[in-house]
Amino acid sequence: MSERKVLTKWYPPDFDPSKIKRSKAPKQAGPKSQTVRLMAPFSMRCTSCGEYIYKGRKFNARKEHTDEKYYAISIYRFYIRCTRCSSEVVFKTDPKNMDYECEKGAVRNFEPWRDQKAIEETEEERLNRLEEQIQVEEDENAMARLETKTLDSKREMAIADALDEIRTRNARVERADGGAALDALMTIKESRDEEAERLDQEDEEAARKAFQTSDGEHVRRIVDEEVTGSSSSSSNPPKGLITFSEEKDSVAAATAEIPSFKRQVKKKKDLAGALGLKKKPKVALV
């Protein structure tokens, strides 16, 4: 049995190592390329045979480094073959839109960046486009144009009226004098003082009439001493007189029963009837 790992190898007797020459292959011209395994990044249709290649189908593709760059990001190109007619399909990366761009051999089914020009338009261009659309719509509709004209005229009239009012107010303020304003303030103050004085007089007259009798005499206030004397006389009646309350108490005391301490004999209760027992009647002996 031979050994798998030998330490020495057999060389023929006519072996000459100087005759062996190292061959150097020529360097590859053009961009570097390598074979990779990838999936179709988008759905496409072959332009040669009309075969549809769906997204995600695997291919043995040739990857190529291009000289194009987007800022510092390199752009790569891929070469695949159609599954039906074996025609070459070429697409490359698009880092600007974060997508792929089909170059040759197939047509993309759905192109999301087809309206890139409309997306990249400036604000001024967008406003101009909207104004043109509005103008076209107004030209098509005569009634809308008439209503717009009426609203514009009403707006102009309202603005003119507001300007006239502002001008009139400013002129009146300029013509106003400082002395006239002071006189107006003094007049208002005097009228307020007169009104307050008149109200005070009316209150005094009402109070005077409230404390006056029908004969025209003033009501006199009762002195505190008289009030205290009358109250004490009413509370303490003169001696020798019997009041109604004292007479009532004496009658009640006379009519009250006098308690007796005589012994009373209690009657016995018939317990036989309570227990449901009936006594037999006694038979008389003849």
Beta strands, then each sheet from edge to edge (+ up, - down):
strand 1: 33-39
strand 2: 44-46
strand 3: 52-53
strand 4: 58-70
strand 5: 73-81
strand 6: 88-94
strand 7: 99-104
strand 8: 106-108
sheet 1: 1+ 4- 5+ 6- 7+
sheet 2: 3+ 2- 8+
end
